């Protein structure tokens, strides 16, 4: 069963290559671009936003932002999302593109973390509709018949 809502508990952007993630209270998600001010934002990229769940972080004794995610969610089963699924976070509409494969950089955080995160590092998304994402915002998994899927709606 799909949840109707979950919560954003932390937000981050990457200001530059290998730079520490910057904690934010709000992020502007730009359609077909990504997070404003994030070094990884690119048009037509399948990696515009990285979503991670707090429950997995806590199970691995990690903290929000540790695996370089943009959005940390609580109470949302990211592992159930599939490419093409859409979620609304705050004002932004995102489309899931693929699971995030943990890279060797995860072992810089803690030896063995790359393997521990395999299949659990969250999901990548592209921004379909621009909007603000704020800490505390609800997260909605939209079904194909959901009228709020209309990209022109707010």
N, C-alpha and C positions, 0 to 999 in steps of 0.2 A: 504494500500500500504506500502511495506517495504522500509525503507530508504536505500540508497546506502552507506551512511557514516554518522558518528557522530564523536564526539571528546572526548578524555580522558582529563578531567580537573583536576583530583587529584588522587594520588596513596598513599596507606598506607600498612603497614605490622604490625602485632602484634608480638612484641618480646617475650611475655610471658603471661601466664594466668593472666587476669585482668589488664595487664600493659597498659598504654596509647598507642594508635596507633602511629606509627612513620610515619610522612609524608616523601615521597620519590619522587625523580625525575624520577626514573625508577625502575622497578621490573623485576626479572627474573622469568618467569613462567616455571616450570619444568614439563614435560609430566608425567602424572600419579603420581604427587606429590603435586603440588601447588606452592605457592610463596616461593622462597628461603628466609630463615630467618624468616618466619612466623611460630609462635607456632602452628598453626592449620593445617599446611601442613601434609598430610598423603597419603600413596599410597592407591589407590582404593577407596578413599573417594568421596562422592558426594558433599562435602562442601569445595573444594580446593580453590575456589575464590568466593568472594561475590561482586556482581555488584550492584550499586545504581545509580539512576539518580538525577542530580542536581535540576531538576525542582520540584521533590517531596520534596527534602530537603528544597528548598527555600519556597515552599508552607507551610511547617511546621515550618518555621523560624529556620531551622537547618543549619549547615555548613558542608562542605565535611569532611568525617571521623567521624562525630558525631555518626552514627549508626554502626560504626566499620566495614565499607565496605573496601575492598581492592582497588576497582576501582570505581571512580565517573565519570559518563558519562554525556555529555550534548547533547541534540538533538536526543536522542534515546529512542524509546518507549519500555522500558523493560517489561511493562505489557503485551505486545503482544507476547513475547517469550514463547515458550512451551518446555517442556522436549524433548531433542533430537535435538533441533535447534542448529546450530553452528554459532559462530561469530569469526571473526578474529580481534584481537586488536594488532596493531603493528605487531610483528613477530609471536605472539602466536595464536594458534587455540584452542578455548574453546568450550565445549559442555554444553548446559544448562541442569541441572539435576532436579531442582525444585525451586519453589518460596521459599524465606526465610521467615519463620514464626517469627515474632517478639517475643522475650523472655521477661521475667520480668525485665531483666537488663535494658531494654529501659526506664522503669519507674524510674530508678536511674538517668537517664539523665534529665528527666522531668516527673512529675506525669501525667499519662494519655497517655504518648507517645506510650506505647505498643499497646493500642487500636487504637490510631490515625494511627499507621503504619500498622495495619492489612490489608493485601492484597496490601501493598505499600512498603514493606521493600526491594524490589529488588529481584534478582535471584541469585541462586547458580550455579556454573559451575565446571566442571573438565577440566584439561588441557590435550588436545589431542596431541598438538605439542608444544614443548618448544620454547621459544623466549622471547625477550625483549618487555616489555610494557613501553612506555614512555609518560609523560605528553605531550599533543598535538597530540598524535597518532590518526589516523583515526580508526573508528570502522566500520566493515562491517558485515552485516547480510547475511550469505551465503545461497543460495538456493540449494536444492539437485543436480541440474544440473550444479552448479558452478564448473569449473575446479580447482579453488583454494581450493576446499575441499580435494583434494589429500593431505593426511597428510605428504607426502614426499616433497611437493612443498614448496617454501619459499616465 
